[in-house]
Amino acid sequence: MTSRSYSSFLGLASGELLDLPVTPKAVPRLMNYPGVISDLKSDKSNDGGSDTPPIRRERKIIVANMLPLHAQRDAETGSWKFSLDEDSLLVQLKDGLSSETEVLYVGSLKVDVESHEQEEVSQKLFEEFGCVPTFLPPDLHKKFYHGFCKQQLWPLFHYMLPISPDHGDRFDRSLWHSYVSANKIFADRIMEVINQDDCVWVHDYHLMVLPTFLRKRFTRVKLGFFLHSPFPSSEIYRTLPVRDEILKALLNCDLIGFHTFDYARHFLSCCSRMLGLDYECKRGYIGLEYFGRTIYIKILPVGIHLGRLESILNLPSTIKKAREIQEQYKGKKLFLGVDDMDIFKGISLKLLAVENLLKQNPDMQGKLVLIQIVNPARSTGKGVQETKRETYLTAKRINETYGSSVYDPVVLIDHPIPLSEKVAYYAMAECCIVNAVRDGMNLVPYEYVVCRQGTKAMDEARGKNGEYSHLSMLVVSEFIGCSPSLSGAIRINPWDIDAVADALNSALNIHNAEKQLRHEKHYKYVSTHDVGYWGRSFIQDLERACKEHYSKRCWGIGFGLGFRVIALSPNFRKLSISHIISSYNKTSRRAIFLDYDGTIIPQCSIMKAPSPEVISVLSDLCNDPKNTVFIVSGRGRNSLSEWFDPCEKLGLAAEHGYFIRWSRTSEWEISPLLADFDWKRIAEPVMRLYTETTDGSYIETKETALVWHHQDADPDFGSCQAKELLDHLENVLANDPVVVKRGQQIVEVKPQGLSKGMAVQKLLSTMVDNRKPPDFVMCIGDDRSDEDMFEDIAQFLSSPLLPAVPEFFACTVGRKPSKAKYYLDDAADVMKLLQGLARAAANPKPRPNPDIQFSFDSYAGEG
């Protein structure tokens, strides 16, 4: 059988360990006394190892692929000149932060800087603009940005699969290695300037594995990530060969932001299907539990900078251009489109809809004009060239068919224009159409709404001072990120050309009073959810997500991109043999309670019967006259008695303790609870209904309970059905003496008052009544039902019935919130512990055995 540490090394073959620049590494944490792993002993000023946060002014470090700078060489001196890009989102989000907040930017420049100039440029940018440039070698940058980002991630995130060479590029692992290497360089630059209390905010899909490198060096760094593109459904994303590496890297963040719930839902579904993680809503927030840490999910679309647009609206050049447009298109209805030239913006589909509108409404010919502003393409390739060619051919055909020598129904502006000119078109257009077939957060509709609201100077230029001076109409694709926030827009499916044409027609014919209501609704939202609000809200949620950083003990495990941080309560520690053996050997009456599924055998195991190894270990423990060993399980007594027949002295508590047997030769004791099982006639048909509609589910019938299992069903659908079944059963069984509970991929109905906790209390009471009070109690379980055991045993052991308080070891399987004080990673660790106890009984002074000894080295070797 392959060991867990060996399986970690197998993961390295997938490219987790790459030839990357060396980053200063922390001193490994060592276990300085049993069960507790100490914090770092060195460099506490950087790694967050101290449990008491030092007092230091916080900074916000904004990380993106490109710095918000304009750069050009001076023609005379040859030196570089830089200026801040006031239109950059990264600059504008500062409006949401305190004026006292120090903001640093980390990213690349849009120009190539010679190696001998890089140090001087870095110093200049840091001192004048608070910018830390990353200089990627040209070949690496090409493979990183134009290769992996634009050929792999960007198409895939926009739902484009590389089915053929003509529709995407096959996965190239060398490009992936370049992507990881570039992310590592970004991380190294951050490490040069970061303090432990700084907030780091990483932007977009270019830097999705950067969080792993930062978290590996700074365990408690406040780390947020915002994705500006769509996140595809799990069926699309799972085709990516490095899907797990990217998901695990993102989960090293504290907060992950998305524009819409759909994008967040797809991400959560990927985490569930590929990593087996569950999420839940906590007081309005969505949280993912990951190795003791809670990763929060934020859903908030980006806003725009109103002040910037309003200042441009008041520029003389803008006013002048607006008057020119008004005069040029006098008597005509203006539609406006502003899009990048790429395959997902749907420009050609938009043109076809306009053609359809003109064809169906001949009276509009000569009166309707679509002005399509085409921004330069951000990527290259065959697809972009085909899209450009199709756009021009379609526009030419429409103009030839429905235009004249003095009238073109479609006007393409395909050259760079000043922002003031673009704003003038916004202000003069009666309707704006965004027809993208897939887009992240398109800000064009927001900008259009603000420009149509206008300013006093613009209103005078337009001659709009009457009752309906501020009107706007939006036709937006349902596949763009801003669509959910624009409730007054006409939403369209861009692929349905007839429907888009009808929407354009409706936008023209809606009464002005309704247009104004729609505009006011949009402007209210856009003006209150601007870019400053977005930045402030994200930073506030990041601070909230990190508030427990110093209340937990943290350390990192794993290799390469499989690295993750374990965060545990100071009182929650891993149970090691060295910690328990001394107590075990000193005691003479021991009670050991073990759950079965998920504890002794793995939850995912197909073979449910115990292995010969399990039987042997339990027999060794039971043969020690000092031990009383019980399997406490929800399984039926027939299965348990058959499986554990070789263990003569093993006690069994079946069906949560309704049936108890002290040894193989003793009779089954039945709980005194009323044996009224008429409720089964009601519950079973309901369960059968959900079984028939949920592939992979089945019903387990016990003597006292009914259990609906869904571990083999689709994870999302099974979980959804389990919630529905739980509600359904609680309603129909409201007047019956039963309880309905969810467990590990099950829904169970059982009699009231029946629990594992009550069962172990009865067993302990019997031991006390027989004048054999235990002086050592160990309880191990993995499920919610086992939490009852941990709680009830603790209560019983604190009662005055016992002559002395025994040593108590409550241990849960898996790192998760629990009432237990200790944890073990999995069923394999439970078996190692039981083997160690069995050997300790045979040899009261055992020597360290590497096969069973828990050390940090073996623990950290998990991949």
N, C-alpha and C positions, 0 to 999 in steps of 0.2 A: 504494500500500500504506500502510495506517495505521501510523504510527510508534508505538513503545511509549510515548513521552512523551505523545503525543496520546491514546492509549487510556486513559492515566491520567486525563486530564481528562474523558473520556467517563464514567468511573465516578462523577464528581461529580453527574451528573444523577440518580443513584439515591438521592440524599439523604445522601451521605457528608459534605458540608460543610453544616453547619446554622448557624443564627443562635444561637450559643452565647455565654455569658459568656466574656470574654477571660481566658485563663490566661497568666501570664508564660511567655514562650517562650525556649528556649535559643538561644545564638548558633550559627548553622549551623557544622558542622564543615567545614573546608577541607582540601584535599589540599596538604600543605606540602612533600612531595617525592614523586616519581613512585611510584605504586602503593600508598602508605600514606595513610590518612586520619587526621588528628590528632584527639586528644580535645578537648573543649571548653576554650577558653582562659579562660572566665569562669565565676564561680559554681560553682567546683569543690566547694564545701562542700555543695552540694545535689544536683548532678546525677550524682555518681558518676563524674566524668570522670577522676580520678586513678587511676593503676594501682596505687597503694599505699593500702590502706584506712586511714583515720585511726582512731585509738583513740577509741571513744565507747561509752557505755553503750547497749545496744540496748533497744528497747521493742517491744511487740506492739500493733499498732493493729488493733482488731477493728471491722470495718465491716459494718453490717447495715441493713436498711430501717428498723427501729425500735430505739431505745435501750432498754436493760433498766431502765427507770425507771417508777415510778408517779408521776403528777402530778395535783395538784388545787389549786384556789384556796382560800385561807383565806376563809371567809365573812365574818369580821370585818374583817380588814386588807386583803383583796383581793389579797394577794401570793401568789406561787406557792410551793407546798410540794412537795418531791420526795423520793422514797425509792427505794432500790435494790430491784429485783424479784429476790428470792432464788430464785425458781423459773425464772428465765430461763436458757436454755442458755448464753448468752454470759457470764453471771456464773459459772455452775457450772464451765465449762471451765477457769477459772483454777486450779482445784485441781490440774491437771496441770502447771502451770508453777511455776517457782521462786518462793519467797516474795519474792525480791529483784527479780523481774521487774515492770517498770512496764507497766501495761496501760491503753491509751486506747480509748474507744469512740466511734465516729462513726456517727450515724444520726439519724432524725427522732424527734420527740416524738409521743405519741398525742393531744396536745391542740394547739389553735391558739393561738399566742402572738402578740400584737399586735406590729407592727413596732417601735414605740417601746420595747417591753420586751425585744426579742431580744438586744441587747448585754448587758444586765444578767443575763438568764437564762443566756446563754452563759458569762459569767464565773463565775457561781455554780456551774453544772454542771461546768465544767472544774476548778475549785478543790476542790469537795467530792466529786465522783464520778469525775473523770477522763473526763468525757463531753464530746464536741464535737457540739452539735446542728446539724442541717441544717434550715433553714427554707425549705420549698418554698411558693411561692404557692398558695393554695387551688385555683385553677383548674388549675395545673400538676400538683399532687398528685392531683387527681381523674382527670385524663387519664393520668397516669403509673401510679398504683396501681390504681384501679378500672377504668381504661380498658385500657391495654396489658397490664399484669401479669395482671389477673384475667379480661379478656375475650379475650386473645390467647394469652399464654404459658402460663398455668395450665391452661386446657382442653387446649391442644395437647400439653403435656408429660404430660397424663394421657390421651392418645390420643383426644382428641375433635376431630374435624375440623368446620369450619364449612360443612357441606354445605348446610344451609338456615338461614334466619333463626331457625327454632325450635330449632336445635341448634348454636348458636354465632353469633358475629358476624363479618361480613366484615372483611377487613383494612383498617384505616384508617391511612393513612400519617401523618396528623396526630398520632395517638396514639403512633406510633413516634417522631416528632420530640420529643414530650413525654418519652418514656422516655429518649431520649438526653440531652435537656436536664437532666433530673433527675439522671442519672448524672454529668453534668458538674459539677453543683452539689456532689454528694457528693465528687467528686474535688478540687474547689477547696477544700473544707473540710479534706480530708486534707492538702493541700499546705501549709496554714497551720501544721500542727503536726509534719510529718514530718521526720525526719533520714534521711540516706542509708543508715544501717545498720539502720533499723527494719524489722521484719517486718510486712507488711500482709496481713491475712487477711479476705477478702471473702466474705460469706455470701449464698447463694441467688440465685434467678433474677431478683430485682428489680434486681440490679446487675451484669448480665453484660457490659455494655460499659464499665464503669468501668475495668477494667484497661488499656484502650487509652489513656485520658487520663492515667493515672498513669505508664505506661511511656513515654509521649511526653515527659513532663517529667523523669522520673527513670529513666535508662536501666538502672541496675543495682539498682533497688529489689527487695527480696525480697518477692515477690508470690504469694500463694496464694488459691485460690478453692475453696469447697465448695458443692456443689449439694444442697440438702435435699429436692428433689422428684425424681421419676423423670426420666430422660432418654429420650425416645421413640426408637423405631427410625428408621432413616434414611428409610424410606418415609413415615413420618408427619412427621418433622422437615423433610424437603425441601419440604414444601408451604408453609413459612413464607417469605414474600417476602424477608425480611431475614436469611435463614439464613446466608449467607456472612459478613455483617458481625458476627453474634454469634459464630460460630465463630472468626473471626480475632481478635476482641477477647479471647476466652477464651485463645487461644494466646499472648497477651502475658503470661500468668501463668507462673510457674515450676513450680507444682504445682497440679493440679486434682483435687479429691476427689469421690468418689461413694460412695453407701451400698453398692451391690452391683456385682458383675462385669457383670451384665446392663446396668446403666445405663452403665458405663464402656465396654462393648463397643459399645453403640449410638453413643456419642459418637465412638469411634475409627472406626467404620464411616462416620459422617458425614464425618469428616475425610478418610477415604480416598476416598469417592465424590465429594465436592464440592470438595475442595481438592487431591486427588491425593497425600495424605501417607501415608507408611508408618510403622508402629510396630514396635518389637521389644522383647523382654524382655531386660533387662540385669541379671543376677544377682538375679533375683527381683523386679525393678522393671520397670514398663512405661514406655517412653520414646518420645516423638514428636519426630522431628527437624524443626525448622522454622527455616530461614534461619540455620543454624549453632548454634542454641540447642536444648537438649533440654528438652522440657516433660514432666514426670513425671506419671503418673496414679496416684492413691492410691485404694485400695478399702478402706474401713473404716466400718462403721455407727456412728452416734452411740450413746453410752451414756446412762445415767441417773445421778443423784446418790444413791447409797445412803444416805449420812448424812442427807440431807434427808428421804427417805422414812421412815427409821427413827425420826428425831426426831418426825415427825408421827404415826407409829404409837403412840408413847408418850404422846401428848397425852391429857389426861383427856377432852377432847371426842370424840376418836377412839374411845377405849375405851368411852365411854358410848354412842356411836352404834352401835358393833359389837354391844354387848349388846342394844340395841333391835332391830337387824336380826335377831339370833339369835332373839329372842323373837317377833318379828312373823312370821317365816317358819319357825317351828319345825316340823320334820317334812317340810320341802319341800327340793327340790334347786334351788339357785340358779345360774342362768346369768347372766353379766354382759356387757354391751356398753357401751363408752364411745366415742362417735364424734361428730365434728362433723356438723352438719346440712348436708350437701352431696351433690351428685349422684354422687360417686364412692365414698362410704363403704358403700354396699350395705345400708343399714339395712332397707329394705323387703324385700330378698331374704332377709335374716336372719329377718325376721318370717314370711315365707312358709315357710322351712325349719322354724321352730318349729311353725307350723300343720300342716305335713306330719307332723312328729314326733308331735304330739298325735292327729292323725287315724289314723296307723298304729299307735299304741300307746295305746289307750283307758285302760289301767291307769295311765298317767302323768298323766292328767287329775286335777287337784287336788293333784298332788305336784310339779309342775315350774313354775318361775317364771323368766321372763327379765326381768331389770331392765336397761332400756336408758336409760343416761344420755346425753342429747343436749346437746352443747356448742353454743353459739351459732354460727350460720353466719359464716364469714369473708368471704363474698362475697354479692352480691345478684343478683337476676335471676329470670327466669321459671323456669329449671330448678330453682333452690333452692325456690321456692314450690311447684312441682309435686311435688318430692321430699317436702317437708314434708306436703303434703296427702295424698299416697299413704301415707306412714308412719302418719298418724293414722287414716285409713280402714281400713288393714290391721289395726292394733292393735285398733281398735274391733270389727271383724268377728270377730277371734280371741277377744276377751274375751266377746262376746255368744254365740259358738258353744260355746266350751269352758269358760267361766267360770261363776261363780255370784255370788250376792249377797255372799259372803264370800271369793271367790277370783277373782283376775284373773291369767291365765297370762302376760300381758304388762303390765309396769309401765313407763310412760314418765315419766322425770324430765326435763322440758324447761325447767326454770328453773335459773338459776345456783345452784350449791351450793358450800359451802366445800371446800377441798382435803381437810380432815380427814374430812369426810363421804364424799367420794369414796374416800379411802383405806380407810375402814371397809368400804365395799362390796367393794373389792378383797379385803380380808382375809377376808371371809365367803363369797365366791362359790366354789363347787366347780369351776366351769369358766368360762373367759373366751373369748369368741368375737369375732374381728376379721374381718369379712366384706367388706372393701373390694374393689371391683372394680379399683381402681388407686390406689396410695398410695406416698408416698415412704418415709420412715422412721417407722413408727408405733411409738411408745414404750409404748403401752398394755400389750402383752404383757410387756415388761420390768418395768414398774411392778407388774403383777399378780404376777409371780413373786416379787419382793422382798417384797411385802405378805403373800403366802402363807407366805414363810419366817418372817415375823413377828419379834416380839421377846418377851422374857420376859413383859412386861406384857400384850401382846396374846394370848399363848398362854394365860395365866391367864384372860383375859376370855372366850376361846373355849372354855375347858375342854379344851384340847388339850395333854396332857402324856404321851400314850402312845407306842406304837411308831410309829404313822403320824400323827404330829402335824403334819408339814409335807408336805402334798400339794397338787398343782395340776395342772390339765389345761388345755391350750391348743388351741383350734381356730382356725387362722389361714389367711387367704387366701394362695395362692401368688403373688399379685400385689402384695404389700407388701414393703418393703425389709428388714424384720427376719426374714422367713420363712427365708432361707438359714441364719441363725445359730441358729435354734430347731429343732434336729434331732429333739427329742423331741415336738414338736407334731404334731397331726393336720392335715395340709395339705389344703386344699380348693380347688375351683374354685367361687367364689361364685355363678356362673351356674347351676351344677348343683344345684338345690334338693333333689332326692332325695338326692344324695351328701352335702350339708351336713346334712340330717336324720339320715342314717346316722352321720355323724361325731359329732353331738351325742349320739346314742344310745350310741355306742362310748365316748365320754368319760365317760358315767355308769357304764358297766358294766365298765370296765377294773379289774382287781384293784388293791387298794391298794399292794401291793408294787411293781407296775409303775408306778403313779402316782408313787410316791416316787422311783423311779429316774429317771423323766422329769423330775421337779421338780429333783432334785439336779443333773442334767446342765445344766438351764437356769440354775439359780442359780449354778453354778460359772462359766458363761460370763458372765452378767450382772454378777456381782460382780468379775470380773477385767477386764472390758471396760467400765468405767464411763465417765462423761463426762470425768473427769480423764485417763484413759488415752487417750481419743480426742483430746483437745486436745494432750496431750504428744506423742503419736505424730505428729500432723499437723505440729506446729511442728518436731519433729526432722527429719522428712522434707523440710520446706521448707528448713531450714538445709542439709541435704545436697544438695538440688537446686540451691542457690545457691552451692555451694562453689567453682565455677569462674568466678564473676562477674568476679573481678579477674585471671584468667589469660587473658582474651580481650579483644580490642578490640571495642568496641560503638558502633554509631551507628544512628540511626533514619532510615527512608525511608517515603514514602507520604503520601497526603493523608487527612484525616478519619479515618473508622473503618477505612480501609485501611492505617493506620500499622502498621509492625512494626519490630522491632529486628534488625539484622544483627550476629551475634557470630562473630568469626573469631579464629583463633590469631594471635598477634603476628607470626608468620612467614608467614602465609597472607594474601595480598593480591591485589587485582584487578590484572590485567595491562593496562597502558595502553601505547598506542603511543609516547608520549613517553618511557617507561621503556625500551623495547626498541630504538627506532630508532638510538640512538647506538651501541649494540653491533652492530646489524645493519650499519650503514654502515662500521664499522671493520674488519669481518671479510671474508675473501676465500674461504673454503670453508665453505659453510653446508649443514647437513643439517636438513631440515624433514619431520617425520613427522606425518601427520594421520589420525585416525580418520574414518570416513564417517558412519554413522547416529548421529544425536544430536549430531554435531560440525559437520559441513559442512551437513547438512540436518537440520531438526528431527525429533526422535524421533516426533512425532505426525503428521508429514506423510504424506498419502495418496500423493502422487507421490514415488516413491523415486529416480527418475532426477535427476541434477544439473541445475540450471537453467543457461541460457546465461550468467548472471552468474557462477556458480561456475566454469564452463569457462573463461571469460575471465580471471578472477583467477588460476586455477591455471596457465593458459598463460603469463601475464605473469611469474609467479614462476619457471616452468621455463625461460623464455627467457633468464633471467639466467644467464650461464655460471658464476657463483659458487655457484649453488644446486643442490642435489640434493633433489628433492621427491618424497615417497612417500605414497601412500594406503595405510594399513595397516588392513585391514578383515577382518571375519569373513565377508564375502560371497564368493560364488563367482567364479572368474576370468572366466567367460563374461560375467556381468553387468557386472563392472568394466571389462573390455576393451571392451565395446560402449558403455558410457556415456562412457568417457573416451577414446574413439578420437580426438577432435579434439586432445587434448593429446599431442603427439608425444613430448615429452621427459619426461612424467610417469611415475614409477615406481609399480608396483603390487605390493602384498603381499597376496595373496588367501587366504582361509580361514586366517586367523591366521598367515600366513607359510609355509604348506605349498607354495604356488606364489608365485614371485617373478619379476617382469619389470622390468628397469631402464628400458626405454623401449618405445615402440610397435613398433619394428623389431627388438627383441631377442627371443630365445626365452625361454619360461618355464623357470625353474629349479625343480626339484622337490626337496623336502626328502628327505634320506637316510633318514628314519624308515621303518621297515618298513611297506610298504603292504598290511597285512592288515586287510581290512574285512569279515571274516566276522561281526563283532559287529553289523553292521547288520541281519542277519536276525533277531537277537534283539531289538534295540532298537526297530525300526520297528513291529512289531505292538503293543508296549507303548504307544508314542506314539499309534498309531492308536486304541487303546482310549480314551485320555484325550481325544483330539480328538473322538471320537464323543459323549462325555458332557459336553463343555464347549463350549457355543455360542460362536462367535467365535474359536476357536483353530484353528490350522492347522500343518502340518508343512512345513518347508523342507528339501529334500534337497540336500546338497552332495556334492562328490566325496569329501571326507574326513570329513564330519560330518553329523549330523542335528540340526535345531533345531526345538523346539516353541515357537511364538509364542502368547501369550495377551493381547496388548495390546488386542484388540477384545472380550475376554470381560468378564463382570462382574468388577469389581476384586477383590472379596472372594473369590468362587468361583475366579477364575482364579489368584489367589495361593495359595489353599488347594490347588488341583489341582497347581500347580507344585511345591509342597513334597512332595506325595504322589508325583508323578512322579519327582522327584529321588531320593527314598528307594527307590522301586520299581526304577529303572534302576541305582542303585548296588548293589542286591542281586543283580539278574539278570546284571549285567556285572562282578561282583566279580573274576572270573578272567580278564578280557579286558584288553588293553593300552590302555585308554581312560580318560578322565576325564569325569565328569559335573559340569557347573557351571550355576549360575543366573546370569543377567544381567538387563539391563533388560527385564523382561517376557518372558523366554525361558528355556528349559532346553536346554542344548546338550551333545551327546556328541561328543567328538573324540579323536584319538589322544593318548596320553601324550607328554609332552615337547614338545608343540606349543603355542606361545603367541606373542603379539605381541612379548613381551619378547625371546624367543629370536630372532625374526625381525629386530628392529632391531639386536640385537647382531651378527647376521651381516652386516647391511648396513654397519654401522659398521666391522666388522673388514675387510670388503672395501675400504672407502675407505682404511683405514690401510695395507692390503697394497699398494694401488695408489699409495702415497705421496701420498695426498691426505687426510691426517687433517683432520677438521673443526675449525674454531676457533669455530664457532657451531652449537648444536644446539637446535632447538625441537620440542617434542612436545605435541600437543593431543589430548585424548580425553575421553570422558564416562562410560565404562562400567567395570565391574570388570576386564574384560580389559585395559583401557588402563592400569590401575594397574601391571600387569606391565611395560609399556613404561617408565613413569616410574622404577620401581625398577631394572630391568636396565640402562637407559641410565646412571643415576647410578653404578651399580657399574662399568660399562665405562669411563666417563669418569675414574674414579679409578684405573684400572689403569696400570701403568708402560709400556704399549704406546704411549701417546700422548706426543709430545714436549712438549706443554703442555696444561694443562687448559682446555678451551674454555668459552665462555659457554654455560650450559645454562638453558633456560626450559621447565620442565614445567608444563603448564597443564591443569586440569580444567574441564569445562563444568558450571556449576552450583555453588552454595555447599553443600559437603558435605565430610565427612572424606575426605581424599585424601593420597596420597604426593607429590602435586604441590605446588609452592611457590606457584603462582598459580592464579587462577580467572578465567573469563569467565562471564557470566550465561547465555548461550544461543547458538544457532547464528548468530543475527544479529550478535552481538558478535564471533564468530569471523570472520565474513565482513568486518566492518569492520576487524579487525586485519590480515587478509590483504591487503585493499585498501590499507591504510596501508603495509604492507611493500612491496607492488608499486610504489606511488608513491614510496616512499623510494629504491628502486633506480633509478627514472627521474630523481629529483631528490635527490641526496645531502644537501641542506640544506633540507628541507621547512619551509614556514611552517605555523603552526598552522591546521588546517582544522576548523571546527566540526562538519563532517559525520562526521569520523572520530575527533576528539579526545575521549578519555574525560575527563569532569570530574565533580566531585561533583554539580553542578547537574543534569546530564542523568541521572546515576544516581539521584539523590534524586527525580527526577520520575516514577519508576515507580509506578504506582498499585497 
